[in-house]
Amino acid sequence: MKTSMTTVGLTLCLALGAAHAQDKAPDWGDKISEEAFLKAAKESFYLNKPEEFERLNDPSLAICNATHNRPDDAQVKEILGREQAAIVYPKDKALFGDWQKGKKWVEDVHGGRIGYPGFLDADDPHHANGGNCYACHAIDPNFPQAGNMGPPLTNYGKFRPKTEAMIKYTYDKVYNAKASNPCSLMPRYGNPRLLTPEQVADIVAFLLDPASPVNQPPVNAAK
Amino acid sequence: MKTIKRLALSLGLGLGVPAALMIGTTGALANSDEDKFAAYRDALGDENPGEFFIDDGKKFFHEKRGPKNENLEKCDFGLGPGVLKGAYAQLPRYFADTGKVETLEGRILGCMVKLQGFKEEDVLKMHYQNAGEEDSRPSELAAITSYIAAQSNGLKFDVKLEHAAEKNAYEMGKKMFWRRQGWMDLSCADCHANTQGKLLRGVELPDMTAPKTAGKVMTAFPAYVLKDANVRTQWWRNERCVLAMRLPWLKTGSELDAALTLYMSIFASQSDEKIQVPGIKPRA
């Protein structure tokens, strides 16, 4: 029992530590005030619409930046409260969607890229967005590329029961990772950013459905 | 120019073949992306398509052009009007005439406006539209930047923090680098500091706060990017990350572009890497 508690504790420390690995730097440009930075930013970014500037000025990230990802208890409460309130669920309350659609949302990289007028690599808002989840996670073992900045999610549903609580936990994590871990490295994907509630439900199914390739052996496994 | 572009394109498309060839020449799979690509770069030898863009830049720099029918030979890049040798190695720096810390690109842009009478928005429009992978176009500003940067080939970066404005820009650049922002909630540092072993969608990430890797990256820009069949500048490199962070569009030569470039140049200046442009890069 003692060993397993230590293991759990160690795992937690490692998981939390990963988010703070960058703290070797002496400061994050702390001599420059937020006000001075935002003034420089106003001059330095071309804006198609004034609201694009809001992407530089987020209240939860402001705390993470000011504390180097180590908010105090009151700040943790503030962030978790704000981010939990921001989670929106699908209209039919179905948090478990279609894994085949989820497979596509996870792979797609399209969404939210802002361009100068006439710049063709900017994202078309009429096109459904994707999460580009493979940038940071290994997921479907058949997918050829993966990043390792987030934990591997291969076999995610194999070792987790498909309970209502697990479905909600997974939904909330994908929709807004900062609702459970205030300065998580993981982006907040839910509206108004990249993914709709229905898309997030599809990704939940992709991760948890036993039929999803995430929870199946790789198709071309070496014999 | 049309022929040049076609030639450059055909060379760019040849990338797939040497990938297989490299395994043969080294006898085993090279151990990193950088090693693998270095073998291809060696195989290219003097056949760097980026050289064509430098030739264009030389022409654009010395020919009388623009509404004022002037060339750029009176432009001062920090070592005196028209002195190009070694100028890029000391940029960004503070310029008293503008009262700003400027990058090479920002400085050229200013001279094109002041000396030649070009409209800033016209120069930038092509430079910005040029930045796309799918519709890569030639940019005069990128060509001139490549030409001038190449006059520092063989030199190490030697960017200094002397003027108060340079010291302030360094701090501003540090904040730009470490501050989490944009719809991805990421800082530059999340991917480009303490990166040992980190992969982003299968791609290795250079640590821009470590002198050696910062030096390697920065001495290669402006670089010929094979995927785009075009030369790409340091501003472009900054903007491609800004784009992926889902931030608004970073203006070439703006205060934050200059500050970020200066911040990383200080690390590059601590390395032994020598400027060798145009570098060759596989992709964005």
Chai-1 contact restraints between the chains, C-beta under 6 A:
chainA,res_idxA,chainB,res_idxB,connection_type,confidence,min_distance_angstrom,max_distance_angstrom,comment,restraint_id
A,A21,B,N194,contact,1.0,0.0,6.0,A-B,restraint_1
A,Q22,B,A189,contact,1.0,0.0,6.0,A-B,restraint_2
A,Q22,B,A193,contact,1.0,0.0,6.0,A-B,restraint_3
A,Q22,B,N194,contact,1.0,0.0,6.0,A-B,restraint_4
A,W28,B,W178,contact,1.0,0.0,6.0,A-B,restraint_5
A,G29,B,E171,contact,1.0,0.0,6.0,A-B,restraint_6
A,G29,B,K174,contact,1.0,0.0,6.0,A-B,restraint_7
A,G29,B,K175,contact,1.0,0.0,6.0,A-B,restraint_8
A,G29,B,W178,contact,1.0,0.0,6.0,A-B,restraint_9
A,K31,B,E171,contact,1.0,0.0,6.0,A-B,restraint_10
A,I32,B,E171,contact,1.0,0.0,6.0,A-B,restraint_11
A,I32,B,M172,contact,1.0,0.0,6.0,A-B,restraint_12
A,I32,B,K175,contact,1.0,0.0,6.0,A-B,restraint_13
A,F37,B,K175,contact,1.0,0.0,6.0,A-B,restraint_14
A,A40,B,E255,contact,1.0,0.0,6.0,A-B,restraint_15
A,A40,B,L256,contact,1.0,0.0,6.0,A-B,restraint_16
A,E43,B,E255,contact,1.0,0.0,6.0,A-B,restraint_17
A,S44,B,K251,contact,1.0,0.0,6.0,A-B,restraint_18
A,S44,B,S254,contact,1.0,0.0,6.0,A-B,restraint_19
A,S44,B,E255,contact,1.0,0.0,6.0,A-B,restraint_20
A,S44,B,L256,contact,1.0,0.0,6.0,A-B,restraint_21
A,F45,B,P248,contact,1.0,0.0,6.0,A-B,restraint_22
A,Y46,B,W249,contact,1.0,0.0,6.0,A-B,restraint_23
A,Y46,B,K251,contact,1.0,0.0,6.0,A-B,restraint_24
A,L47,B,P248,contact,1.0,0.0,6.0,A-B,restraint_25
A,E52,B,P248,contact,1.0,0.0,6.0,A-B,restraint_26
A,R55,B,G182,contact,1.0,0.0,6.0,A-B,restraint_27
A,R55,B,W183,contact,1.0,0.0,6.0,A-B,restraint_28
A,R55,B,L247,contact,1.0,0.0,6.0,A-B,restraint_29
A,L56,B,Q181,contact,1.0,0.0,6.0,A-B,restraint_30
A,L61,B,R180,contact,1.0,0.0,6.0,A-B,restraint_31
A,C64,B,R180,contact,1.0,0.0,6.0,A-B,restraint_32
A,N65,B,R179,contact,1.0,0.0,6.0,A-B,restraint_33
A,N65,B,R180,contact,1.0,0.0,6.0,A-B,restraint_34
A,G112,B,W183,contact,1.0,0.0,6.0,A-B,restraint_35
A,G112,B,R246,contact,1.0,0.0,6.0,A-B,restraint_36
A,R113,B,L243,contact,1.0,0.0,6.0,A-B,restraint_37
A,I114,B,P248,contact,1.0,0.0,6.0,A-B,restraint_38
A,I114,B,W249,contact,1.0,0.0,6.0,A-B,restraint_39
A,Y116,B,Y128,contact,1.0,0.0,6.0,A-B,restraint_40
A,Y116,B,W249,contact,1.0,0.0,6.0,A-B,restraint_41
A,G118,B,Q129,contact,1.0,0.0,6.0,A-B,restraint_42
A,F119,B,Y128,contact,1.0,0.0,6.0,A-B,restraint_43
A,F119,B,Q129,contact,1.0,0.0,6.0,A-B,restraint_44
A,F119,B,G132,contact,1.0,0.0,6.0,A-B,restraint_45
A,L120,B,G132,contact,1.0,0.0,6.0,A-B,restraint_46
A,L120,B,E134,contact,1.0,0.0,6.0,A-B,restraint_47
A,L120,B,D135,contact,1.0,0.0,6.0,A-B,restraint_48
A,D121,B,G132,contact,1.0,0.0,6.0,A-B,restraint_49
A,D121,B,E133,contact,1.0,0.0,6.0,A-B,restraint_50
A,Y134,B,R201,contact,1.0,0.0,6.0,A-B,restraint_51
A,A135,B,L200,contact,1.0,0.0,6.0,A-B,restraint_52
A,A135,B,R201,contact,1.0,0.0,6.0,A-B,restraint_53
A,Q145,B,R201,contact,1.0,0.0,6.0,A-B,restraint_54
A,Q145,B,G202,contact,1.0,0.0,6.0,A-B,restraint_55
A,G147,B,L199,contact,1.0,0.0,6.0,A-B,restraint_56
A,G147,B,L200,contact,1.0,0.0,6.0,A-B,restraint_57
A,G147,B,R201,contact,1.0,0.0,6.0,A-B,restraint_58
A,N148,B,L199,contact,1.0,0.0,6.0,A-B,restraint_59
A,M149,B,K198,contact,1.0,0.0,6.0,A-B,restraint_60
A,P187,B,M184,contact,1.0,0.0,6.0,A-B,restraint_61
A,P187,B,D185,contact,1.0,0.0,6.0,A-B,restraint_62
A,R193,B,W183,contact,1.0,0.0,6.0,A-B,restraint_63
